[in-house]
Amino acid sequence: MQTIGYIRVSTEQQDADKQKHLLLGYAHDHKMVIQEFIMVEVSSRESPQKRKIDLLCQTLQPGDQLIVAELSRLGRNMLETLNLIEQLTQYGVKLIFIRQPELSTTGQHAKLLLAIYSYFAESEREFISTRTKQGLAAVQAKGIKLGRPLGSKNNNGNVLSPYRSHIQQYLQFRLSLSAIQKLINPLLKKPISYNSFKYFIEHDSGLRQLRTPGK
């Protein structure tokens, strides 16, 4: 088991130093050793790779502990925060929020907290899905065709179609295709390649319109 310190930084180095000092103080008081610090940039424009969120998910292993200053430091918005909590806890990672210990997933109420986090994550996804469907319905009402063109030979559409609403949501949050692929693959019986995933996006006019250029 290893303990990772998570620091969400802005352009102010002083803020990063304060978070690191807080994490080190907590680790000292609780006789922990932080093996590594991961600093994630605060940005609504940068891709998850550039903000090192992918690195965070790749670094942690089942049984590890992630120490964060507070809940709001985990993600840049509520859905990203809840998705990260859901993804990491399902993977067996324990989350410690120093300023909000009652929200940590290490105590006796961990199961209850995880259920609550999952509930709000699902509620948020359903809300976004509803708004997305309403938007797509409006687009279709204007005569714009959605979906892959007839004659497409890529069979991955059948695999990804049940998760199309999830993909739409992630695209709306400006996640890169690589990041979305990594979020969707665990839901599939058999993971698909990045090129196959990209093909699905590019041949779905509705999803293609949501894609951020360069990602």
C-alpha positions, -999 to +999 in steps of 0.1 A: +000+000+000+012+035-009+000+069+001-002+095-027-006+132-021-030+150-045-025+187-052-047+207-075-027+237-085-034+271-102-009+296-114-001+306-079+028+286-065+019+298-030-014+278-031+004+246-041+029+251-013+001+255+012-016+223+001+017+204+002+024+217+037-011+207+048-007+172+034+027+167+049+014+179+083-015+154+082+008+126+072+032+133+100+004+135+126-010+102+114+024+084+111+020+081+073+047+085+046+036+101+013+055+083-014+046+107-042+028+139-049+007+144-081+000+179-091-030+185-113-035+218-131-067+239-125-080+244-160-113+240-179-095+240-212-067+215-207-072+179-215-071+153-186-037+141-199-022+176-195-038+180-161-023+146-151-056+130-141-048+100-162-015+097-145-033+098-111-055+069-122-026+049-135-004+055-105-029+043-078-034+006-070-060-012-050-054-006-013-036+027-019-046+059-001-051+093-018-048+124+005-065+156-007-068+189+011-106+190+006-133+176-017-134+207-040-097+201-048-104+167-064-121+178-096-128+210-116-166+204-114-191+183-095-195+156-122-157+152-126-153+150-088-180+124-084-168+104-113-133+103-099-145+093-064-167+066-080-139+053-103-112+053-076-132+037-048-144+010-072-108+003-078-101-001-041-085+033-034-093+051-001-098+088-002-088+111+027-101+147+027-081+166+054-104+195+059-136+174+056-127+141+074-164+132+076-163+129+037-133+105+037-139+069+026-117+054+053-141+055+083-169+033+096-194+052+074-174+045+042-201+023+026-228+048+032-207+076+018-199+056-013-236+049-018-243+087-015-215+096-039-227+070-064-263+083-061-253+119-068-230+109-096-258+089-113-282+118-107-259+142-123-253+120-153-290+115-157-296+152-156-269+159-182-283+130-203-318+145-202-305+179-212-284+163-240-314+143-253-335+175-253-307+193-273-305+164-298-342+164-302-341+201-310-313+194-335-333+167-352-363+189-353-342+212-375-336+184-400-300+176-390-293+139-392-276+122-363-258+089-361-234+070-383-239+071-420-254+041-437-229+016-450-204+021-422-183-011-418-172-004-382-190-029-359-179-011-328-209+011-331-230-017-318-207-020-288-206+017-280-242+026-288-255+018-253-229+042-239-235+070-264-252+093-238-221+088-215-198+098-244-219+128-251-216+140-215-179+136-214-176+155-247-197+183-233-172+185-204-144+189-230-126+157-221-102+143-248-111+113-268-083+093-252-096+101-217-132+092-227-120+059-242-104+050-209-135+059-190-158+038-213-135+008-218-141-006-183-178-007-190-173-029-221-170-067-222-140-063-245-120-030-246-117-013-280-087+006-294-083+043-295-086+043-333-118+023-332-132+047-306-122+077-326-138+062-357-171+058-338-170+095-328-160+108-363-188+088-380-215+100-356-224+135-367-240+144-333-209+134-313-185+148-339-201+183-334-195+181-297-158+172-300-134+199-291-109+207-319-075+193-312-086+167-286 
